[in-house]
Amino acid sequence: MKKRKNHSPEFKARVALEAIREEMTLAALSKKYSVHPTQIGTWKRAAIENMATAFTRRGAAPEQVSSAEVDKLHSKIGQLVVERDFLADASQQLLGTRGKKW
């Protein structure tokens, strides 16, 4: 029984690129690189399907935020605003500066 070969991504990309160019048949590529023609076809298909990701901007697609997360953040903001207002009023009462202008 033969041991499986683990090919590097660079090797797969090179073979897939040659298959996409169609300068040689899959059988000829198979002979050249000692890889089964079906495997070359699989790599070719994967390369074509994933080609668009090479042209996307990094960070262009922001991650989706659930509405539950947004609601949770809005409630936290509301809580912090109430606390800030309460502490501002309490500090003014302690200092006796309510209603006085500096």
MISE-51687 format. One record per atom (N, C-alpha, C): x, y, z; residue in three letters. Coordinates in steps of 0.02 Angstrom, whole numbers, padded with zeros to 5 digits, always signed. Layout:
MISE-51687
XYZALA/...
//
This chain:
MISE-51687
+00042-00059+00000MET/+00000+00000+00000MET/+00044+00062+00000MET/+00027+00111-00044LYS/+00066+00172-00050LYS/+00046+00222+00004LYS/+00095+00260+00026LYS/+00082+00314+00073LYS/+00058+00375+00034LYS/+00011+00412+00062ARG/-00014+00472+00029ARG/+00039+00526+00027ARG/+00038+00564-00028LYS/+00083+00621-00034LYS/+00048+00683-00009LYS/+00084+00722+00029ASN/+00058+00786+00051ASN/+00092+00840+00010ASN/+00055+00873-00033HIS/+00082+00924-00076HIS/+00073+00993-00043HIS/+00122+01035-00053SER/+00118+01102-00024SER/+00067+01144-00062SER/+00041+01196-00030PRO/-00006+01240-00065PRO/+00026+01273-00126PRO/+00091+01288-00123GLU/+00125+01318-00180GLU/+00125+01270-00239GLU/+00138+01206-00226PHE/+00139+01155-00279PHE/+00069+01149-00310PHE/+00019+01146-00267LYS/-00050+01140-00292LYS/-00069+01200-00335LYS/-00049+01260-00313ALA/-00065+01320-00350ALA/-00030+01320-00418ALA/+00033+01298-00419ARG/+00070+01296-00482ARG/+00037+01248-00532ARG/+00019+01189-00507VAL/-00013+01138-00550VAL/-00081+01164-00573VAL/-00120+01192-00528ALA/-00186+01218-00545ALA/-00181+01274-00596ALA/-00131+01317-00589LEU/-00122+01371-00637LEU/-00106+01344-00707LEU/-00064+01293-00709GLU/-00049+01262-00774GLU/-00111+01230-00804GLU/-00153+01201-00761ALA/-00215+01171-00785ALA/-00263+01224-00810ALA/-00265+01281-00777ILE/-00309+01336-00798ILE/-00286+01363-00866ILE/-00221+01368-00875ARG/-00194+01393-00939ARG/-00211+01347-00997ARG/-00221+01284-00983GLU/-00239+01233-01034GLU/-00188+01228-01090GLU/-00124+01237-01074GLU/-00072+01227-01123GLU/-00056+01153-01131GLU/-00071+01115-01079MET/-00062+01042-01079MET/-00126+01009-01056MET/-00137+00948-01076THR/-00196+00912-01053THR/-00186+00890-00980THR/-00240+00872-00948LEU/-00235+00847-00880LEU/-00193+00785-00876LEU/-00198+00743-00928ALA/-00157+00682-00929ALA/-00082+00699-00933ALA/-00066+00749-00974ALA/+00004+00768-00980ALA/+00030+00799-00915ALA/-00012+00841-00883LEU/+00007+00870-00819LEU/+00014+00816-00766LEU/-00030+00766-00770SER/-00027+00711-00723SER/+00039+00674-00729SER/+00060+00663-00788LYS/+00124+00628-00800LYS/+00182+00672-00778LYS/+00179+00736-00793LYS/+00233+00783-00776LYS/+00243+00789-00701LYS/+00188+00794-00663TYR/+00192+00805-00591TYR/+00178+00744-00548TYR/+00164+00687-00579SER/+00149+00625-00543SER/+00090+00633-00495SER/+00038+00664-00521VAL/-00024+00675-00483VAL/-00081+00650-00526VAL/-00132+00619-00496HIS/-00189+00593-00533HIS/-00227+00650-00567HIS/-00250+00639-00629PRO/-00286+00692-00665PRO/-00348+00718-00628PRO/-00382+00674-00592THR/-00440+00695-00554THR/-00420+00745-00499THR/-00362+00732-00468GLN/-00338+00777-00416GLN/-00321+00845-00446GLN/-00291+00846-00504ILE/-00274+00909-00538ILE/-00338+00947-00554ILE/-00389+00911-00577GLY/-00453+00943-00592GLY/-00484+00973-00529GLY/-00478+00939-00473THR/-00504+00964-00409THR/-00467+01028-00389THR/-00401+01028-00395TRP/-00362+01087-00378TRP/-00379+01145-00424TRP/-00389+01130-00488LYS/-00407+01182-00537LYS/-00474+01214-00519LYS/-00523+01172-00503ARG/-00590+01196-00485ARG/-00586+01239-00422ARG/-00548+01215-00372ALA/-00541+01253-00309ALA/-00508+01320-00322ALA/-00458+01321-00365ALA/-00422+01384-00380ALA/-00469+01434-00413ALA/-00509+01410-00460ILE/-00556+01455-00495ILE/-00609+01481-00447ILE/-00636+01438-00405GLU/-00689+01458-00358GLU/-00663+01508-00306GLU/-00600+01502-00286ASN/-00574+01545-00233ASN/-00533+01603-00259ASN/-00533+01613-00324MET/-00493+01666-00354MET/-00517+01735-00333MET/-00581+01744-00323ALA/-00608+01810-00305ALA/-00582+01834-00238ALA/-00565+01789-00192THR/-00541+01810-00126THR/-00474+01845-00131THR/-00437+01834-00184ALA/-00372+01867-00192ALA/-00381+01942-00205ALA/-00440+01962-00227PHE/-00452+02031-00245PHE/-00495+02069-00194PHE/-00511+02038-00138THR/-00549+02073-00086THR/-00502+02113-00043THR/-00525+02170-00020ARG/-00484+02211+00024ARG/-00484+02181+00094ARG/-00428+02187+00125ARG/-00423+02162+00194ARG/-00465+02207+00239ARG/-00507+02177+00278GLY/-00549+02215+00324GLY/-00608+02249+00289GLY/-00620+02234+00226ALA/-00674+02267+00189ALA/-00743+02243+00213ALA/-00746+02180+00231ALA/-00811+02152+00252ALA/-00813+02150+00329ALA/-00847+02198+00359PRO/-00851+02197+00432PRO/-00892+02138+00455PRO/-00874+02113+00512GLU/-00911+02055+00538GLU/-00982+02076+00557GLU/-01027+02030+00549GLN/-01097+02044+00563GLN/-01109+02044+00639GLN/-01146+02094+00662VAL/-01163+02100+00733VAL/-01237+02084+00740VAL/-01252+02041+00787SER/-01321+02020+00796SER/-01361+02077+00829SER/-01426+02076+00818SER/-01469+02127+00847SER/-01470+02121+00923SER/-01461+02061+00949ALA/-01458+02051+01022ALA/-01397+02087+01051ALA/-01342+02083+01014GLU/-01280+02117+01037GLU/-01290+02192+01036GLU/-01322+02218+00984VAL/-01335+02289+00979VAL/-01381+02312+01036VAL/-01433+02274+01050ASP/-01479+02291+01104ASP/-01443+02292+01171ASP/-01399+02243+01181LYS/-01361+02239+01243LYS/-01316+02300+01251LYS/-01284+02321+01197LEU/-01240+02380+01200LEU/-01280+02444+01211LEU/-01339+02449+01180HIS/-01381+02508+01190HIS/-01404+02513+01263HIS/-01421+02457+01293SER/-01443+02459+01363SER/-01385+02477+01409SER/-01325+02454+01392LYS/-01266+02472+01431LYS/-01252+02547+01426LYS/-01258+02574+01366ILE/-01249+02647+01357ILE/-01299+02685+01399ILE/-01362+02664+01397GLY/-01414+02697+01437GLY/-01398+02695+01511GLY/-01375+02638+01534GLN/-01358+02630+01605GLN/-01301+02677+01623GLN/-01251+02682+01581LEU/-01194+02725+01596LEU/-01213+02799+01595LEU/-01259+02819+01551VAL/-01282+02888+01549VAL/-01319+02905+01614VAL/-01362+02859+01637VAL/-01399+02871+01699VAL/-01351+02877+01758VAL/-01301+02832+01760GLU/-01253+02835+01814GLU/-01213+02900+01813GLU/-01193+02921+01753ARG/-01154+02984+01747ARG/-01196+03043+01771ARG/-01258+03046+01749ASP/-01302+03102+01770ASP/-01313+03101+01845ASP/-01323+03042+01873PHE/-01333+03036+01946PHE/-01272+03060+01984PHE/-01213+03038+01962LEU/-01152+03058+01996LEU/-01137+03132+01987LEU/-01154+03159+01930ALA/-01144+03231+01919ALA/-01188+03271+01966ALA/-01252+03251+01973ASP/-01298+03286+02019ASP/-01275+03278+02091ASP/-01253+03217+02110ALA/-01231+03205+02178ALA/-01169+03246+02195ALA/-01124+03251+02148SER/-01063+03289+02162SER/-01078+03364+02168SER/-01126+03388+02129GLN/-01146+03458+02134GLN/-01179+03472+02201GLN/-01219+03425+02225GLN/-01252+03435+02290GLN/-01201+03434+02346GLN/-01152+03390+02341LEU/-01100+03386+02394LEU/-01058+03449+02395LEU/-01045+03477+02338LEU/-01003+03536+02335LEU/-01043+03600+02345LEU/-01109+03593+02343GLY/-01151+03651+02353GLY/-01149+03700+02294GLY/-01135+03674+02236THR/-01129+03719+02178THR/-01189+03716+02133THR/-01242+03686+02156ARG/-01301+03680+02115ARG/-01331+03750+02105ARG/-01339+03767+02043GLY/-01369+03831+02027GLY/-01320+03888+02026GLY/-01260+03878+02051LYS/-01210+03932+02049LYS/-01169+03926+01985LYS/-01152+03984+01961LYS/-01108+03985+01903LYS/-01038+04001+01927LYS/-00990+03972+01897TRP/-00920+03983+01916TRP/-00895+04046+01890TRP/
//
